Amino acid sequence: MDGTGGNWIGAFLEPHARNLTNPKDTAHLDPKTLRTVISNGIRESSMPAWGSVFDPAQIDAVASYVTRVFLVSTKNKQPTVDKHRSKDD
C-alpha cells in the first residue's frame, strides 16, 4: 500500500480513493477527522465504517498510522499526480 489509491484495487473503486501522498488532498485531514472517517466511513464511497469492528483504541492506532506514514511524511513534498481524480475533485 503506497497511499496513492492508484494500485490495482484502487483502480476499481468509485469514487476513487484519495491520494494520501498529495498534500492538496490531505490538507483538511487532522487526527480527529481521520478517527471520524475511520469510525463512520464516507457515504456514497467505498470507505466502510469500521466503528462496529474496531474498538476506539484500534481506531486511534489506524489514525496514528495514517498520520505518521502518509500525512506527516508528505508535508514538505510536492503533490503527486493522481490519474484517477479530475481537477474538480
Rosetta blueprint (number, residue, H / E / L):
1 M L
2 D L
3 G L
4 T L
5 G L
6 G L
7 N L
8 W L
9 I L
10 G H
11 A H
12 F H
13 L L
14 E L
15 P L
16 H L
17 A L
18 R L
19 N L
20 L L
21 T L
22 N L
23 P H
24 K H
25 D H
26 T H
27 A L
28 H L
29 L L
30 D L
31 P H
32 K H
33 T H
34 L H
35 R H
36 T H
37 V H
38 I H
39 S H
40 N H
41 G L
42 I L
43 R L
44 E L
45 S L
46 S L
47 M L
48 P L
49 A L
50 W L
51 G L
52 S L
53 V L
54 F L
55 D L
56 P H
57 A H
58 Q H
59 I H
60 D H
61 A H
62 V H
63 A H
64 S H
65 Y H
66 V H
67 T H
68 R H
69 V H
70 F H
71 L H
72 V H
73 S H
74 T H
75 K L
76 N L
77 K L
78 Q L
79 P L
80 T L
81 V L
82 D L
83 K L
84 H L
85 R L
86 S L
87 K L
88 D L
89 D L
